[in-house]
Amino acid sequence: MGIVIDFPVSQCRQLCKIGTRGRRHPPRTWAAGDFGREARMDVQINRESGVPLRLQLGRQIALLIATGKLEPGCSLPSVRALATRLKIHYNTVSRVYQDLVDSHLVEKRRNRRLIVPLPGTRTGKGVATDLDDVINAAIQMAQDNGYTLQQLRQRVQQRLLAQPPDHVLVVVNEPGFRKLLQVELEQRLECHVASCSLSDLSSNRELAIGALVVGAPGNMPEISHLMPKDRAPFPITYSTAEQHVALVRKLREPSVIAVVSVSELFLQTARGLLAPALGGRHTLREYLLPSDKPGNLGVFSLVFCDSIARSKVKAKNLVHYRLVSSESLVRLAKAMKS
């Protein structure tokens, strides 16, 4: 059960309130191998699960982007094409696409196509233009050119930000998800890992001094605006959830499945990704730590948990999900050494 985009929690709640229940239909799959650079988009929906179609579709597309299966530069199908193939309402696909645009996972082009942006791409307003013409000038030269001490301070700060990193800074909005990323990176990388929200970094850019800044795919444009032009943030890719979904499909009898996490976003995403496999046969229970008390988890056929919850709960059929992909960890380690 992979986690994908960094939707604001308020938006996740809004998505969960929107649902459509129709007649009984089998899961429908659409594969778009001819859109983009050899990208393939496999999406499944299930009307019987009770999970809103908007949430199912949005989370699954976002996971394909976050795991790299939809590569930067590839395009999404038109709203009408996807709605027709999945046999769902045009407005549902349109809202999902707008959610992806609002979360900066895709961007609109002049031909109205939605494109997966390149890592570190800067879009929109707010790109600063500071003292590039006097970057190597001394204090006196800067003053001679009419720059204030405050402007000079900003330039010195940017030069410090450009120094080689000695630690990792995780920049994610949702607190539980941010902590989850921090813990996993600390366990796998041989360096200090700090974390903050986008608003924290925006109000105090000194947090990024000496750090390799990493974040979720949906946060790349905002983080890029806060970084020097020659120092792009590092987008983290997530592990796929194929093996976890396959475990649910293998259950022969109607079962109750639990998902335990410290992140509300993790639980929201798990619900959307597992919906096609759950159908109307299985029941899903969610537990958000530390507020929820799972109790006896032995009654569940499967218990999916994140890297923090794993050490806090006990269950016979416990299934651990590592959020950060192995490929992303390798690239992170290389970036820290380069």
N, C-alpha and C positions, 0 to 999 in steps of 0.2 A: 504494500500500500504506500505508494510514493507520495511525497508531499511536493507541491508544485509552486504555485505563484504566491507572492506575498500580497494577496488581497487584504485590504484593511478588514479588521474583524467585523466592523459595522456592515461592510459590504457583504461579507460571508453570511451574516445573519439575514440580511435582506434577501440574498439569493435563496436561502433555505425556506423563506416564506412563500416563494413562488413555485407552484407545482401544478402539474396537469395529470390527472388520472383518466385514462381512456379505456377502450376495450382491451381485451387480452391479446397481446401481440408478442411474438418471439423477439429476442434481441436482434437489432439490425446493425449491420456492419458496413462501413464505407471505407474504401481504400483509395487513396489519391496518389498513385505513384507517378502520375504525369504532371503534377503541380510542383514546381520548384526543382531544385537540383537533386534529383534522385531521392527525394523525400517521400515517405509513405506515411499516411495518416490513417490509423486504424481506430475507429470510434464505435463504441457499442452503447446502446441505450436499452432500457427495460422499463416498460410502463407499469409493471406489476410490483416493482420494488417500493413504491411510495416516495422515492426520492425525486424531487423536482427535475424535470428534463433539462432545464437551464443549468442546474448545478451539475448534473451528470456530464453534459456535453462540455461545459466550460472547464471543469476540472480535468477531464481527459485530454482535451486539446492542450491545456496549459502544461500537463505532465509531459506530453510529447515534445513541447518546446523546452521544458526544463531538463529533460533527459537527453536532449540533443537529437531526438529522432526526427524532429522538424528542424532542419539546420538553418542557420542564419542565411537570409537571402531567398529562401523558398517562400512561395505564396500559398495562401489559403484559397479554397474554392469559393465561388460566389455564394451569397446567402441563399439564393433560389436553388442553386445546384445541390448544396448540402441538405437543405430542407426537403427537396424532392427525393433524394436518395435515402434519407433517414425516415421519410414520411412523417415529418413533424411540421409544426406551424412555422411559417416564414418569420413571424415576429420573435419566436423563441431563438432561432439562429441569429437573427439581427441583434437581439439583446446580448447574447453570448459574445458575439464579435465586438460589440461596444464595450463589454466588460474587459475583454482582452486588450482593447485599445487603451482604455482608461488605466489599466494596470501596466501599460508599456511593454506588454509581451509581443504585440504586433503593432505595426504602424501603417497608416493609410498613405497610399501613393496617389499621384494625380489621376491615374487611370482607375482609381477607386479600388484597386486590389489591396489586400492586406498582406503585408510582408513581415516575416520574422526578422527583426533588426539585427545588425551586427553588434557584437559585444562592445560596450563603451560608446555606442553611437549617441551623439548629442542631438536631441530634438527639442523644438520649442524655444521659448524665450528664456532669458536668464543667464546666458553665457557671458561671463565677465571678460572685460578687455583691459586689464591692468597696465602695468608699466613695462610692456615688452620691449619698447625702444631703448630703455635704459637699464635692462636687466643686469648688465655687467658694470654699470656705473657705480662709482663710489658715492658716499653720502653727500659730499659737497656738490658733485655733479648733479645728483638728483634735485637738490635744493636749487641749484642754478637754473634748472629747467622748470622750476615752478611747482614741483611736487611737494605735498605736505608730508610731515613726519608720519602721519597716520597711513598715507598711501605707501610710503617707504616701508613701514612695518608690515603691511599686507604683502608686499613683494618679498621681503625677507622670509616671511612665513611660508610663502609658496616655494621658495628655494629650499627651505628645510623639508617641506613635504616631498620634494623631489629626490631626497637622499635615499640610498638603498634601504629596504625594510629590515628590521630586526624582530618584528612580531607581526601577527595577523590581527586585523580589526574586522569583526563581523558587523555589518550594518543592515539591520532588519527591523521592521516596525513591531511585529507581534512579539511580546515578551517571551512567551513560552517557546516559540519557534526560534527566536534569537538565542535563547539559552541552550536549546537542543543543538543548534549548529556549533555553538561555542564548545560544548562538551565533546562532541564528536571530533572536532578538529584538534582539541587538546589531547585527546586520546591517541590520535594518529600522527600528529606532527610534532617534531622536536623543537618547539618554540612556544613562547607565550602567546595566548589568544585572548584578546579583549573583545568587548561588544558594546554597541550603542544603537540608538534609533536614528532614523534620518533627521529628525528634528534636533537631536543632540548634536549630530555632526554639523548640521546647518548653523546652529548657534555657536558652536565651538569647533572650528576646523582644525585647531591644534591637536585634536584627538587623533587625526590621521598622520601626524608627524612620526616618521620612522615605522609606519605600518604598511603592510600589504592589505589594502582594503578589499574585502570580498562581500558579496551580497547575492540576493535572489535575482533571477532574471528580470523580474518586474521592476526592480529598483535601479537597474543600471543607468537609465537616463538621468534620474535625480542625483545619484551618486556622482556621475560624471560631471555634472555642473559644479559640484563642490570640490573637484580635484583639479590639479594642474593639467594643462592641455596635453602634456606628454606623459601623463601617468594615469592610464585608464584603470578603473576598478576591475577586479577579477570576478567573473560570473561563475557561481557554483552550479554544477549540474547534479542532479539527484539520481538515486538508484531507481531502476524500473520496479514495477510492482507485479510483473507477470507471474513470478513464482507464487506470490501471496494470493493472487486471484485464482491461480490454478488449484491451490489447496482448498479453496471454498468450492470450486466446481467439482472436486473429487468427493465431496460429502454425499453419501448415498441417501441418508435419511434427513428429514427436516431438522435443522440444528439451530442452536443459539450461539452467536459469535460475539466476542468482546473486542473492543479496541480501547487501549489504555495509553494515555499520553499526557504530557505536561503542556501541550500546545492545543489550543482550540482550533487553530488552522489545520493542524495534523488530523484532528477528528473530522472536521468538515470535508477535507480532501478524501479521507478514507471512505467516508460515506458515499461520495460521488463515484469513486473508483470501484468500490465493491458492489455497487448497485446492480450492474448487469449480471454478476454471478449470484447475488442474493435472490433475485427474482421474487417470487411470492412464497418460496419454500422455506427460506431461512430468515432468522431474526437477528438484527444487529443491536448491540448494547454498547454505549459509549461512556467512558469514565475519564473525566478531566482531573488530573492530580494538581495540587493536593486537596482541592475542595471536595471532590467525590471520594467516597470510600468503597472500593470495589467489593470488599468482603471475600467470600469464598468463590474463587475463580475456577475451581475444579469442576463446576457444573457446566462449563462452556466447552463446546467441541473444539474451538480454536480461540486463542487469546493473542491478538496482535499488539505489540507494544513498541515504543520508541526506545532510544538508547538510554534515556534517564529512567523511564518507567520500568525498564528491564530489571534494574537493581532494587526496585521498591515493591514489586509484586511477585507472587509465586503461583505457578499454575503448571499442571501436567502437560498441557498442550500449548506451551508458550512459544510464540513465533516472533523473533526479533527482526525489526526492520531498521537497517542502517540508512540514514537519510542521504549522506554524501556518497556519491559514486566513487568507485576505486579509481577510475580515470581522472576524476576531478582532483582527488588527493595526490595522484602522481604529478599532475600539472602544477598543483599548488606547491609541492615540495621543490620542484624544479625552479619555480618562480622565486621562491625564497632564497635559493642558492645562486641564482643568476645576478 
